[in-house]
Structure formats: C-alpha cells, structure tokens
Amino acid sequence: MLRIYQNSYRRTAKRAVVYSTKVACCNHSTLCSITSHPRRPPHSQHASGSGNGRYGRHEEFLLAGNPARGWSIPPLSRGYGMLVVRILRGALKLRYLVLGGAIGGGVSLSKKYEDWKDGLPDMKWLQDAMPQGERWSQFSKNLLEVGAVVKNAIDIAKEDLASKTTVAALGITTDESRKKFEMMQNQVETLQTEIMNVQIKYQKELEKMEKENRDLRTQFLLLKTNKKTSAKKIKKSLIDMYSEVLDELTGYDTGYTMADHLPRVVVVGDQSSGKTSVLESIAKARIFPRGSGEMMTRAPVKVTLAEGPYHVAQFRDSEREYDLTKESDLAELRREVEFRMRASVRGGKTVSNEVISMTVKGPGLQRMVLVDLPGIISTMTVDMASDTKDSIHQMTKHYMSNPNAIILCIQDGSVDAERSNVTDLVMQCDPLGRRTIFVLTKVDLAEELADPERIRKILSGKLFPMKALGYYAVVTGRGRKDDSIEAIRQYEEDFFKNSKLFHRRGVIMPHQVTSRNLSMAVSDRFWKMVRETIEQQADAFKATRFNLETEWKNNFPRLRESGRDELFDKAKGEILDEVVTLSQISAKKWDDTLNTKLWEKLSNYVFENIYLPAAQSDSFNTMVDIKLRQWAEQALPAKSVEAGWEALQQEFISLMDHSKKSQDHDGIFDQLKAAVVDEAIRRHSWEDKAIDMLRVIQLNTLEDRFVHDKAEWDQAVKFLETSVNAKLVQTEETLAQMFGPGQMRRLTHWQYLTQDQQKRRSVKNELDKILKNDAKHLPTLSYDELTTVRKNVQRENVDVDTDYIRQTWFPVYRKHFLHQALQRAKECRKAYYLYTQQGAECEISCSDVVLFWRIQQVIKITGNALRQQVINREARRLDKEIKAVLDEFSEDDDKKAHLLTGKRVLLAEELIKVRQIQEKLEEFINSLNQEK
C-alpha cells in the first residue's frame, strides 16, 4: 500500500511541474513573445548548458538584450536583474511544486482508499444479526443472569464433591482418621503458638519504636523552640510527686530496715472480706477483676488517687489512659490488671511480691496512696502452692511493719468475728492502734444476721482486743457484678438512711458510715502522717547519700558512678565496634584462617577414607576419583560450611580477646560480652543455599586431574609432606602410649614398662621383621602371618590372640606407610616435567602428589567462596544476631544484674538510687511547704 502511494506521488509531482511551467508562461506573456528569436530554434538548448528547457532561453535573452529593437541593458543593471529573476523563478517554482504535489498526492490517496474499501466484504448482515439499542441492553442483562446461575451450580457441585471426598477419606478406619485429626490439631496448635510468639515479638518491637519516636519528637521540639527541658516540664501535683518517690523506693529497701518509712495506706483483710470493693468505692471505679470465691489479688497493687478533671486510670509503665466513664475501657483495665497479676506469678507460685503501680484521677477523689494486698487465707486449696499461706502472711507483715504505714483493716460483717484472721496480725504490728483504721463491710447483711448489740461493740472497739484510730461501717454492693459504683454508693446511702441500726436504735454515729466519710478520714490521716514524718525521712536519705559518696571516693576515686544501664550501653557500643572491625579484616587473613580451619576439619577424612583406602587398592587413581566424588556429593559441603562457621566464630572471639589487651579495657564488661557473643553465635547459622553452591564448585574443581605448572606442583609436594609429617607425629604419639618409653627415657626418668607394654613390644618386634622383609606389604596381615607372629611370641612366654596382634599392627603399619609416602614425595619433588611428559605412566609414582594437589585446590576454592560469603552475608547476619541479643538483654533487668555485678556496680546502683530518692524528696518537701 505504501509503495503504491509513493509511485502515485512521484507521477503526480511530475505532472505538477509541467503544469506550473505552462502557467508561468501564460502569466508572463511578454517573456514568451521575446523567446521567438529568429536565429535560435524555440526548443533548442543553451549552448553553455547552464540552463534547461525554456528557462535557459529566457535567461540568456534577457541578459543579452534585443539588438533588433535597438536597446540594451547596462552591465550593472544586468547583474541586479539576473539576481531578481533568479529569486522570482525559485519562489514561483517552489510554490507551484508544493501546491501541485499536495493536490496530486491527495487525489491519488483518495482513489487508492476507495479501491481498498471496495475490496472489503459486505458486513451489512451483522447489523441485522446483532441487536441494537434496548434489545442489546436486555440481551446483556440476560447473559449476566445466565452466568450467575451457572457459577452457583458449579460452586454447589464443588462443595458436594469436597464433602464426598472428605467422607471417603475419613471413612478409611476410625483409628487412622483419629490419628490424622490429632496430628492436624497438633499442627494447628503449633502454628497458633508460633503466630502468637511472632505477634508478641512484633508488638514489643512496635512499642519500642513508638517509645523511640516519642523521644525523638520531644528532642526535635526542644531543639526547634531552643528552650531548656526544665521550661517544658508540667508542674506535678503533690500526690504524683509523692507516688514517684514511692515508686523509686520499690525494690530498693525491701525490708524497711534502713530508710523507707514513708507513709502509705495498706489495705489488709481476709479473703473475700470486701477489701478490694472498699478500695474501688474510694476510687469511684470498678478497676479490679472479680471472681466467685477464688483468689483474684495475687500481687500488691499500689493505687495513687489524685483529683483531676477527668476520671482516668493509667499504669506507671504505660502511656495509655483508660477512661473510667466508659464500660469498654473499664473492662480492658480489669483484663490488664488480671494479666499483670498472672504474669508476675512465676515458678509455680500463687502470689508474687512484684508491685503493680497505677494512678487513678477524677473529680472529688481524695489524694492518697493505697496498697491492696492479697487476702489472708486460713486453708489452702489443691491448686495453690504449698507456701501460699505463709507467703501472704509474710507479705502482709512486711507492709504493716512500716512504722508510718496506715493500716486499713477490713472485716467482713456477715461472718462471725471469731473467724477473722487479720485482726491478730494487725494487733501484732500495731498493738496500740495508733495507725489502724477498722472497717466493717457488708453491714446490710450483718443487720439481718447479727445481733445489733454485737455490731455496736465491734464499731466501738469493745469486741476485739485490737485497738484502732477509728471504726467505720460501709456497704460495698448487693452482690451483683454488673452494678456500677454510682448504683452501689446510692444503695449504701439509702441503706444507712433507712437502717434500724442508725435511726431506730442509734447504734452507730453518722460520721462512722459510708465510703465517702471513710475516704476523707483516711486521706486526712495519710497527709497528717506525711507532714509529720517526711522531714525525718529526707534527713535519713541525705545521711545515707553522704555515706555512700564517701565510700565511693575511698574505693573508686578515679571513676564516675555508672549504673547498670549506663554500663550496659557502654559495653553495647564496644561490642558493636568489634563487629564493625570484623568487616575490616583483610582478605588474606580470611583465606589463611579459612584454609587452616578447612584442613583441620577435612584432614582426618582425607587420610582415613580416601588416601589410605586408595593406597590399599590395585588402582589408586580410580579409587581416588570414586572416593573424591562421593565425598564432594555428601559430606564435603557441610563440613566446609561448618569450618567457615567456626572460622567466623574464631575471628570474632579473637577480636574480643584482643580488645582486652588495650590500656582502657574495663574488665567489668567481660562477663556480659562473653554472654552476648555466646548467645549470638549459638543462634547464628549459615545459609542453607551455601551448601548447594559449594557442592557445585567442589565437584567441578575435583574434576581437574592435571597440575598446571611447576609452582603448583611444588606447593602440592610441600602440602603432602606437611600433612604426612603431622599425621606421623600423631601416630608416633599413639605408639609411645602403646609401647611405653624407650630405654634411655626409662634410665633417665626412672620409668618402667607395664605388662601390656611388654607384650606390645614383643609383638612389634615380630611385625617389624615382616615389614623389613616386604617393604610393599599390604595393609592387612594374612592368616599365616598372624599364626607365625603368635607362635613366635609364645616362645617368649607371651600369649596373645589375633585381635591383639591386629591392634598392634595398625599403628605400626601406618608409621611404615607414612615414611614411604614421605620418600615418594621427596622423589617427586623434581619429577614435574617427567610427569607432564609421561602422565600416569611416569616411572616415578606421583599419584600421591596429584591427589593432594586436587585436595589443595578444593580447599583454596572453598576458602575463597566461604570468604566471600562471610564478607557479603554472614558477618552482617552475625551483626544482626548480636544486635537482637543486646536488645533482649537490655530489656531483661535480671540478666543485666547477673552479668554486670561486683562491688563497684552494686555501690554505684545504690548511690544513684539514693540520690534520685533524696532529690525527689526535697522537691516534694518544697512543694509541700509552698502548699502550706
């Protein structure tokens, strides 16, 4: 089509040129008339050939003038005229050429298009066959409906087929189906456990990243505003500051024997006495999990109550705030408390000493710090630890023994007072009752069951020998789990308004009832105790700080007090620096280390499974080829990877040991570094695909059986001699243990031969005779030779069996064989050119040298591949493992305490802790004095 269009275009262009020429002549009639010169033919060419056709004649005539009419053109005017004429001619020619070509080409193209369209088949029948407009829409809709029906039918058929297949599969036998089901169930459980572990791991990583993000955002804002950190601190309330002091004291002085005598409200009571409900009523929120008669409080819970605009709760180690006005947040808070309690119980214990710290803020809350303890029990159940009862008693005494702790003693009013266990413990810790507040719960039930006179005695302090500052009666609910705090408090107020104990007989005073009065009384007593004792506690900590600082200066005068966290960060930096140094080891050093480690791993196999068995066979080279191929296909790649892994471990440990020799080395990090390196190496494993890659490389290398040059030949001979000498040393050590010391050593060191060694020496003498007579003896003894040796030693009164002779023969023959191998290596040292000319038919047998050359090449190629893997992949993977181990250790306080220990660490930790407590106490005292 394109060629037809081009030909048509050329013809049309030619016609356009002729047409334009005719038009030009018609428009310039004067010029056409002038061309009729009598002496030139009208269509003759110009003599000079400077022009073509008619334009040549026109040009010549205009330039020469017309002598017949008697005029001529001057030379200068003639030059300008020629220039003008040429410009006009070019413009006219170009214009008509383009116009004519465009018209002609368009006409030709239109004609060709019409011819092509006429050649197409008639498609009008499609318009009649295909629907149009609404018919087409209806047709499409019907087609979609048919497709949906067919799809549903196919799905039903598939489900039917799957169900039949399942039934058929399960119907084989009941035992088989049960086993398959159990196996599938175990797999599902395993996968669920793995998924849960992964989720926990990534949740920790997410929390860690969020914390780092918050820290970075805070630093960015501080840098952006160019203000000090102190200017950004929000002023804390007194109770928050006091709670932080108590949090700092947690774990510092667990015995309350030195300085931690700061006040707090300790809530104690028998199990299910309602102490948790009392605390919730004071906090105005149901924040603790509940159970039907089972132990729910398994660890101490420190609750800091503070007044605030919103009713929220927050754990000390969490940024999340729980909205206590929403039931969904309350449910999540109770689940989190229960989870933390169960997580704190380890090692089969039932209760834990780990404190769960949380803050509750809300409108109208009384400021104080309360500690809820597990309920005291009198009988243990089978699911409890054997020491649960004693642990709870010790924990309760531990908190109540603080001389400034306010004891909130909870007594169940619905049970007999004689069944109480808590009153005796309280009386032991506070016999005068100067810091005890007695609370009688479930008074609504007590009103129906107990004698009013008995209740009056309890609330007046005349029934129990225990004394208290005050006695209170509260109602903590109607026994319904779904009741809100508002409903419970309303029920309590209604009860006391209508109670016959209060109105009709006046058993109790108005200020002794309701949780509201109780919370105000406890808060007042708490702050009174704080103001009375805080100065004394601050002075005690100041004195302790002075003593610790003095001890530090005397023992470590040139060192700064660094806690475990700071020391761990410093050790972490040094370990990571060593990892970076690992990537800077030269390639030559890696090659030397890897080649040495490879030969250590492979030498025993080469001698015992390749070299010696091949030497026993008639065809040494064939046996070597078979053994080498089997080795490369099976054991060699895995052993090579193992050697590479050990070389990487060796170099990294060497770097760590080298750092110990530096002047600024701190030995306090050695145990931590060793633990991190051991754990990282234990986790690290070589990539699996490396074995397959090495297998291909080693097989290809072992296929080469020709030593290429004299230098490689000399290296192979040297490698053979070194390897044989090393094996010979091991063999001689075995012989020395078997046959005892020589005569000279026995004389100089006063040593004697054992009876077994004497027998061995007798057998060895006979075996040496056999080897002396036949230097090319086979590795095994024949039956006749065994019999001969046995009879010969019997003449010396030595009775041995054939197995004993074979055991003695093995090291003796090995020594003989290794000496022969050294002799052959010496002979082959200068036989390279003879080997290249004669090959396997060489007069001197140098197959040993070729074998060790092939092994040497495999070791070189393998070492090079392992080096590349170490540099490109394994060093980075080890770096990743070390960072993961460091991150795990940094979050494990027990691990850090175990690995970073000693007098220096313990003294620094105590000094830092006391300094923090003392500074916070002074800050709290200043704020407390300002509030006064």
VONU-932848 format. One line per 8 residues: number of its first residue (from 0); their letters; for each residue z, y, x negated of C-alpha. Coordinates in steps of 0.2 Angstrom, whole numbers, m for minus. Each point is the difference from the previous one (the first is absolute). Layout:
BEGIN
NUM = A = Z/Y/X; ... $
//
This chain:
BEGIN
0 = MLRIYQNS = 0/0/0; 5/12/m14; m17/m4/m10; m10/4/16; 9/16/2; m3/5/m18; m19/m4/1; m2/10/16 $
8 = YRRTAKRA = 9/14/m8; m12/1/m15; m15/0/11; 7/13/11; 4/11/m15; m18/m1/m7; m7/5/17; 12/15/0 $
16 = VVYSTKVA = m6/6/m17; m18/0/6; 5/9/16; 10/13/m8; m15/4/m12; m12/2/15; 13/12/8; 2/10/m16 $
24 = CCNHSTLC = m19/2/m1; m1/6/18; 14/12/m2; m8/8/m16; m18/2/6; m3/13/m14; 4/m12/m13; m11/m13/8 $
32 = SITSHPRR = m15/12/0; 2/5/m18; m1/m18/m5; m19/m1/4; m6/6/m18; m18/m4/m3; 2/m7/m17; 13/m13/4 $
40 = PPHSQHAS = m1/m14/13; 13/2/14; 9/m17/m5; m2/0/m18; 15/m1/m12; 6/13/m12; m7/m2/m17; 17/2/m8 $
48 = GSGNGRYG = 8/m13/11; 14/11/3; m1/m1/19; m4/m13/13; m12/2/15; m1/16/9; 15/9/m7; m7/m1/m18 $
56 = RHEEFLLA = m16/9/6; 10/13/9; 11/4/m15; m15/1/m12; m10/12/12; 15/11/3; 3/2/m19; m18/2/m5 $
64 = GNPARGWS = m4/13/13; m17/2/9; m14/8/m11; m12/m1/15; 10/14/9; 3/10/m15; 19/0/m1; 13/m9/m12 $
72 = IPPLSRGY = 19/m2/m2; 9/8/m15; 8/m13/m12; 18/6/4; m2/0/18; m9/m17/m2; 16/m8/m7; 11/6/14 $
80 = GMLVVRIL = m13/m6/13; 0/m17/m8; 19/m1/1; 0/6/19; m14/m12/4; 9/m15/m8; 17/4/9; m9/1/17 $
88 = RGALKLRY = m10/m16/m3; 16/m9/m4; 10/6/15; m14/m3/12; m3/m18/m7; 18/m5/0; 3/7/18; m15/m9/7 $
96 = LVLGGAIG = 3/m16/m9; 18/m1/6; m5/4/18; m14/m12/0; 10/m14/m8; 14/2/13; m12/0/15; m10/m14/m6 $
104 = GGVSLSKK = 15/m11/m5; 9/3/17; m16/m5/9; m2/m16/m10; 18/m5/2; 0/3/18; m15/m11/2; 7/m14/m11 $
112 = YEDWKDGL = 16/1/11; m10/m2/16; m9/m15/m7; 16/m8/m5; 8/3/17; m15/m8/8; 2/m16/m10; 18/m3/7 $
120 = PDMKWLQD = 2/m13/14; 4/6/17; 19/1/4; m1/6/18; 6/m17/6; 17/3/m8; 3/15/12; m3/m11/14 $
128 = AMPQGERW = 11/m14/m6; 15/11/m6; 11/8/13; 2/19/0; 13/12/5; 14/m7/12; m8/m17/m1; 3/0/m19 $
136 = SQFSKNLL = 18/5/2; 4/m13/13; m9/m13/m11; 11/5/m15; 16/m1/10; m4/m18/7; m4/m6/m18; 17/6/m6 $
144 = EVGAVVKN = 9/m9/14; m9/m16/m4; 5/2/m18; 18/2/5; 0/m16/11; m8/m10/m14; 13/6/m13; 15/m5/12 $
152 = AIDIAKED = m8/m17/2; m1/m2/m18; 18/5/m3; 6/m12/13; m10/m14/m8; 7/4/m17; 18/0/7; m2/m16/9 $
160 = LASKTTVA = m8/m8/m16; 15/6/m11; 13/m6/12; m9/m17/1; m1/m1/m19; 19/5/m2; 5/m14/12; m11/m12/m9 $
168 = ALGITTDE = 7/5/m17; 18/m1/6; m2/m16/9; m3/m10/m15; 19/m6/m1; 16/9/4; 7/m2/m17; m16/8/m9 $
176 = SRKKFEMM = 0/14/13; 18/3/m3; m2/0/m19; m15/12/1; 10/12/12; 15/0/m11; m11/3/m15; m9/15/8 $
184 = QNQVETLQ = 17/7/6; 6/m1/m18; m15/9/m6; 2/13/14; 18/3/m5; m4/1/m18; m14/13/4; 12/10/10 $
192 = TEIMNVQI = 13/0/m14; m13/6/m12; m6/13/12; 18/6/3; 3/1/m19; m16/10/m3; 5/12/14; 17/2/m7 $
200 = KYQKELEK = m7/3/m18; m13/13/7; 13/8/11; 11/3/m16; m15/7/m9; m4/11/15; 18/7/0; 0/2/m19 $
208 = MEKENRDL = m17/10/2; 7/11/14; 16/4/m10; m11/5/m15; m11/10/11; 15/9/7; 6/4/m17; m17/6/m6 $
216 = RTQFLLLK = m2/11/15; 18/8/m3; m5/3/m18; m16/8/5; 8/11/12; 13/6/m12; m13/3/m13; m11/9/13 $
224 = TNKKTSAK = 14/12/5; 7/2/m18; 18/m1/6; 14/m10/m6; 6/m16/8; 17/7/5; m9/13/11; m8/m14/10 $
232 = KIKKSLID = 16/m9/4; 6/0/18; 18/4/2; 9/m16/5; 14/m2/12; 18/m4/m6; m1/m18/7; m16/m4/m8 $
240 = MYSEVLDE = 6/6/m17; 16/m10/2; m10/m16/6; m11/2/m16; 16/0/m11; 5/m16/9; m17/m8/m3; 1/4/m18 $
248 = LTGYDTGY = 17/m9/m1; m7/m15/8; 0/m14/m13; 9/11/m13; 18/m4/3; 1/m15/11; 18/m2/m1; 6/17/4 $
256 = TMADHLPR = 11/m1/m16; m5/15/m9; m7/15/9; m9/m4/16; 14/5/13; m11/11/10; 3/m1/19; m11/m10/12 $
264 = VVVVGDQS = 3/m7/17; 1/m19/m1; m3/m9/17; 9/m17/0; 3/m12/14; m1/m18/6; m17/m7/3; m7/5/17 $
272 = SGKTSVLE = 14/12/2; m12/14/4; 1/10/m17; m19/2/m1; 0/6/18; 13/13/m4; m10/6/m15; m16/1/11 $
280 = SIAKARIF = 10/10/13; 5/12/m14; m18/1/m6; m7/2/18; m13/m13/m4; m2/m19/1; m5/m2/m18; 7/m18/m4 $
288 = PRGSGEMM = m7/m17/4; 10/m10/13; 3/m18/3; 8/m12/12; 16/m4/m9; m8/m3/m17; 3/10/m16; m12/15/m1 $
296 = TRAPVKVT = 9/11/m13; m3/m9/m16; 1/15/m12; 9/16/m1; m9/14/9; 4/18/m6; m5/12/14; 0/19/m3 $
304 = LAEGPYHV = 2/10/16; m6/18/m1; m4/13/13; m19/5/2; m12/6/13; m9/m17/2; 8/m17/3; m7/m10/m15 $
312 = AQFRDSER = 5/m14/m12; m6/m3/m18; 3/m13/m14; 6/7/m17; m15/m8/m9; m13/4/13; m10/15/5; m2/m5/18 $
320 = EYDLTKES = 10/7/14; 3/m9/16; 1/10/16; 15/m6/9; m6/7/17; m14/m13/0; 4/m18/5; m15/m6/m11 $
328 = DLAELRRE = 8/8/m16; 17/m6/5; m7/m18/1; m8/2/m17; 16/7/m8; 10/m15/6; m13/m12/m7; 0/9/m16 $
336 = VEFRMRAS = 19/0/m1; 0/m19/4; m14/m3/m13; 10/9/m14; 16/m9/4; m9/m17/m1; m9/5/m16; 17/5/m8 $
344 = VRGGKTVS = 7/m18/3; m6/m11/m15; 5/m17/m8; 6/m8/17; 12/14/3; 5/6/18; 5/17/m4; m4/12/m14 $
352 = NEVISMTV = 8/15/m9; m16/10/m1; 2/16/9; m13/6/13; 0/19/0; m7/10/14; 2/17/8; 0/5/18 $
360 = KGPGLQRM = m2/18/6; 0/7/17; 7/14/11; 19/m1/3; 3/m14/m13; 17/2/m10; m3/1/m19; 8/m15/m9 $
368 = VLVDLPGI = m4/m16/m10; 3/m17/8; m1/m17/m8; m3/m15/12; 6/m16/m7; m2/m18/6; 12/m6/13; 15/m10/m5 $
376 = ISTMTVDM = m1/m19/5; 13/m13/2; m11/m15/1; m17/m4/m9; m15/m8/8; m11/m14/m9; m14/13/m3; 12/11/m11 $
384 = ASDTKDSI = 3/m1/m18; 17/m8/m5; 6/17/m7; m5/11/14; 18/2/7; 7/4/m17; m15/12/m4; 3/10/16 $
392 = HQMTKHYM = 19/2/m4; m3/5/m18; m14/13/6; 12/7/13; 14/2/m12; m11/7/m13; m5/15/11; 17/2/8 $
400 = SNPNAIIL = 9/0/m17; m8/18/m3; 16/11/2; m10/13/8; m11/m11/12; 3/3/18; 2/m17/9; m7/m1/17 $
408 = CIQDGSVD = 8/m16/7; m9/m7/15; 9/m11/12; m7/m10/14; 9/4/16; m6/m14/10; 8/m14/m11; 18/m3/m4 $
416 = AERSNVTD = 7/11/m13; 8/m14/m9; m17/m7/m4; m5/15/m11; m3/m3/m18; m4/18/m6; 17/8/4; 9/m10/m14 $
424 = LVMQCDPL = m13/5/m13; 1/18/5; 19/m1/m1; m1/m7/m18; m11/14/m6; 8/15/10; 18/m6/4; 5/18/5 $
432 = GRRTIFVL = m15/3/11; m4/17/m8; m19/m2/0; m3/m13/14; m7/4/17; 2/m14/13; m13/m2/13; 1/m11/16 $
440 = TKVDLAEE = m17/m5/6; m5/m8/17; 13/8/10; m9/m3/16; 2/m18/m2; 18/2/m7; 4/9/16; m4/m15/11 $
448 = LADPERIR = 7/m14/m12; 15/8/m9; 17/7/6; 0/19/0; 16/0/m8; m7/m10/m15; m14/12/m1; 12/15/m1 $
456 = KILSGKLF = 10/m8/m14; m16/m3/m10; m6/18/2; 17/7/m4; 1/m11/m16; 15/m11/6; m9/m17/2; m6/m2/m18 $
464 = PMKALGYY = 11/2/m16; m16/10/m7; 2/19/0; m14/12/3; m4/19/1; m7/m2/17; m4/m12/14; m15/1/10 $
472 = AVVTGRGR = m8/m9/15; m19/m1/2; m13/m9/11; m15/m5/m10; m11/m7/14; m1/m12/15; m7/m15/m10; m18/5/2 $
480 = KDDSIEAI = m12/0/m15; m12/12/9; 12/14/4; m3/16/m9; 14/10/m8; m1/13/13; 3/m13/14; 14/m7/m10 $
488 = RQYEEDFF = 9/16/m3; m2/5/18; 7/m17/5; 15/3/m12; 3/18/8; m1/m7/17; 12/m14/m4; 13/11/m7 $
496 = KNSKLFHR = m1/12/15; 3/m14/12; 11/m11/m10; 17/m5/7; 7/0/m18; m4/18/m2; 2/8/18; 12/m11/9 $
504 = RGVIMPHQ = 13/m5/m13; m3/12/m15; 0/m14/m13; m11/10/m12; m2/18/m4; m17/9/3; m3/3/m19; 1/m18/m4 $
512 = VTSRNLSM = m15/m6/10; m19/1/m2; m11/m1/m15; m3/18/0; 19/4/m4; 0/m14/m12; m15/6/m10; 8/18/m1 $
520 = AVSDRFWK = 17/m7/m6; m8/m11/m13; m11/14/m6; 15/12/m2; 10/m12/m9; m15/m4/m12; m3/18/m5; 19/3/m2 $
528 = MVRETIEQ = 1/m15/m12; m16/7/m9; 8/17/m3; 16/m7/m6; m7/m12/m12; m17/6/m6; 7/12/m14; 10/m14/m7 $
536 = QADAFKAT = m15/m12/0; m10/13/m9; 13/2/m14; 0/m19/m2; m18/m1/m3; 0/15/m11; 13/m8/m11; m10/m16/0 $
544 = RFNLETEW = m16/9/m5; 9/8/m15; 6/m17/m6; m17/m8/2; m8/14/m10; 12/m1/m14; m2/m19/m1; m19/3/m1 $
552 = KNNFPRLR = 1/13/m14; 11/m12/m10; m11/m15/2; m17/7/1; 0/17/m7; m19/2/m3; m6/m7/16; m2/7/17 $
560 = ESGRDELF = 7/m8/15; m15/m10/8; 3/m10/15; m9/m16/4; m14/8/10; m4/12/m15; 1/m14/m12; m11/m11/10 $
568 = DKAKGEIL = m13/13/1; 0/3/m19; m2/m19/m3; m14/0/13; m9/13/m10; 2/m10/m16; m6/m16/8; m16/9/7 $
576 = DEVVTLSQ = m3/8/m17; 0/m17/m8; m13/m6/13; m11/14/m4; 2/m5/m19; m6/m17/5; m17/7/4; m1/8/m17 $
584 = ISAKKWDD = 1/m16/m10; m16/m2/m10; m13/m13/4; 2/m8/m17; 19/m3/3; m4/m7/17; m13/m12/m8; 12/m6/m13 $
592 = TLNTKLWE = 14/m3/12; m11/m8/13; m8/m12/m13; 16/m5/m7; 8/m3/17; m16/m10/5; 1/m11/m15; 19/m3/3 $
600 = KLSNYVFE = m4/m6/17; m16/m10/m4; 4/m8/m17; 10/m15/6; m14/m4/13; m14/2/m13; 9/m12/m12; 7/m13/12 $
608 = NIYLPAAQ = m14/m1/13; m16/5/m9; 1/m1/m19; 10/m16/m3; m9/m10/14; m17/5/m6; 4/m5/m17; 5/m17/6 $
616 = SDSFNTMV = m17/m3/9; m16/m5/m8; m10/15/6; 11/15/m5; m12/14/7; m4/m8/16; 19/m3/4; 3/18/m5 $
624 = DIKLRQWA = m13/7/12; 7/m11/14; 18/5/m3; m4/19/m3; m9/1/17; 14/m9/9; 12/12/m8; m10/15/5 $
632 = EQALPAKS = m2/m5/18; 18/m4/3; 14/5/m11; m7/13/m12; m2/15/12; 17/m1/7; 8/m2/m17; m10/15/m6 $
640 = VEAGWEAL = 7/10/15; 17/m6/m4; m2/6/m18; m6/17/5; 15/2/12; 12/m5/m14; m9/12/m12; 2/14/12 $
648 = QQEFISLM = 18/m4/3; 3/m1/m19; m8/17/m4; 9/9/14; 17/m8/m6; m4/5/m18; m3/18/5; 17/0/9 $
656 = DHSKKSQD = 9/m7/m15; m9/12/m11; 7/15/10; 17/m7/m4; m2/4/m18; m3/19/3; 14/12/m4; 2/7/18 $
664 = HDGIFDQL = 1/m18/7; 14/m1/13; 7/m18/1; 7/3/18; m18/m3/7; m3/m16/m9; 7/m11/14; m10/9/14 $
672 = KAAVVDEA = m16/0/m10; 1/m18/m4; 3/m4/19; m15/11/5; m11/m8/m12; 5/m18/4; m2/3/19; m17/8/m2 $
680 = IRRHSWED = m6/m13/m12; 6/m13/12; m10/7/15; m15/4/m10; m14/m13/0; m18/0/m7; m14/2/12; m7/m17/7 $
688 = KAIDMLRV = m18/5/m3; 3/1/m19; 1/m19/m1; m17/m2/7; m8/13/m11; 8/m7/m16; m6/m17/5; m18/6/0 $
696 = IQLNTLED = 2/9/m16; 8/m15/m9; m13/m13/6; m14/11/m6; 9/3/m17; 3/m19/m3; m18/m4/2; m4/8/m16 $
704 = RFVHDKAE = 1/m13/m14; m8/9/m15; 9/11/m12; m10/16/m2; 4/6/m17; 10/m3/m16; 14/12/5; 3/m9/16 $
712 = WDQAVKFL = 0/m17/m9; 13/7/m13; 11/6/14; m1/m17/9; 5/m9/m16; 14/11/m2; 6/m2/18; m1/m19/m2 $
720 = ETSVNAKL = 10/0/m16; 13/12/8; 2/m10/16; 1/m17/m10; 13/7/m12; 10/6/15; m1/m17/8; 4/m9/m16 $
728 = VQTEETLA = 16/10/m2; 5/m6/17; m4/m18/m4; 10/1/m16; 15/7/9; m1/m15/12; m1/m12/m15; 15/8/m8 $
736 = QMFGPGQM = 10/m3/16; m6/m17/1; 2/m6/m18; 14/11/m6; 2/10/m15; m8/m4/m17; 9/m7/m15; 2/17/m8 $
744 = RRLTHWQY = 7/8/15; 12/m15/3; 6/3/m18; 2/18/0; 7/2/18; 10/m16/1; m10/m6/15; m3/m18/6 $
752 = LTQDQQKR = m12/m10/9; 4/m7/17; m4/m18/4; m15/5/11; m7/11/m14; 1/m15/m12; m9/m11/12; m13/14/2 $
760 = RSVKNELD = m2/2/m18; m3/m19/m2; m14/0/13; m8/16/m7; m2/m9/m17; m10/m13/8; m10/12/10; m4/10/m16 $
768 = KILKNDAK = m7/m16/m8; m12/m2/15; m6/18/m1; m2/m1/m19; m11/m15/2; m11/7/14; m1/19/m1; m11/0/16 $
776 = HLPTLSYD = 12/m10/10; m1/2/19; 14/9/9; 7/m16/7; 7/m16/m8; m8/m17/4; 11/m15/5; m2/m8/m17 $
784 = ELTTVRKN = 6/16/m9; 15/1/11; 5/m18/m3; m2/3/m19; 11/15/0; 13/m8/10; 1/m16/m11; 0/11/m16 $
792 = VQRENVDV = 15/10/6; 9/m16/5; 0/m5/m18; 11/15/m3; 12/m5/14; m7/13/12; m4/m6/18; m11/12/10 $
800 = DTDYIRQT = m12/m3/15; m18/6/1; 4/15/11; 11/6/m14; m14/m2/m13; m12/10/12; 12/14/1; 2/1/m19 $
808 = WFPVYRKH = m19/m2/m2; m5/15/11; 7/14/m11; m4/m9/m16; m18/m1/5; m1/18/7; 6/6/m17; m14/m11/m8 $
816 = FLHQALQR = m13/6/12; 5/19/m3; m1/m2/m19; m18/m7/2; m5/14/12; 6/13/m13; m11/m9/m13; m15/0/11 $
824 = AKECRKAY = 3/19/3; 0/3/m18; m16/m10/m3; m8/10/14; 5/17/m6; m16/1/m10; m11/m11/10; m7/13/13 $
832 = YLYTQQGA = m18/1/m6; 0/m19/m2; 6/m1/18; m14/13/6; m13/m11/m8; 5/m18/5; 11/4/16; 9/m15/6 $
840 = ECEISCSD = m8/m12/m13; 9/10/m14; 6/m11/m14; 17/9/1; 8/m2/17; 5/17/7; 2/m4/18; 18/6/m1 $
848 = VVLFWRIQ = m6/17/m6; m12/2/14; 13/m6/13; 12/13/m6; m14/13/m1; m3/m3/19; 18/1/4; 2/16/m10 $
856 = QVIKITGN = m15/8/9; 8/m5/17; 16/8/m5; m9/16/m6; m10/2/16; 15/m4/11; 11/12/m9; m13/14/2 $
864 = ALRQQVIN = m1/m4/19; 19/0/2; 1/16/m10; m12/9/12; 10/m7/15; 16/6/m7; m6/17/m4; m10/2/16 $
872 = REARRLDK = 10/m9/13; 16/m9/m5; 9/15/m9; m2/10/16; 6/m14/11; 15/m2/m11; 3/19/1; m1/m1/19 $
880 = EIKAVLDE = 13/m15/0; 12/10/m11; m1/15/11; 3/m11/15; 15/m8/m8; 7/17/m6; m2/7/18; 10/m15/7 $
888 = FSEDDDKK = 14/2/m13; 1/18/3; 4/m3/19; 13/m14/m5; 17/8/m4; 7/m17/m4; m14/m4/m12; 2/16/m9 $
896 = AHLLTGKR = 19/m2/m1; m2/m17/m8; m14/5/m12; 7/17/m5; 19/m3/m4; 13/4/m14; 13/12/m2; m12/15/m3 $
904 = VLLAEELI = m9/m3/17; 16/m4/10; 9/16/m7; m15/11/3; m2/m7/18; 18/4/3; m1/17/m7; m15/5/9 $
912 = KVRQIQEK = 7/m7/16; 17/9/m2; m9/16/m4; m11/0/15; 15/m4/11; 10/14/m8; m14/13/2; m3/m5/19 $
920 = LEEFINSL = 19/1/3; 1/18/m7; m15/5/10; 8/m7/16; 17/8/m4; m9/17/m2; m9/m2/16; 17/m6/8 $
928 = NQEK = 9/16/m6; m14/11/6; 2/m8/18; 18/4/0 $
//
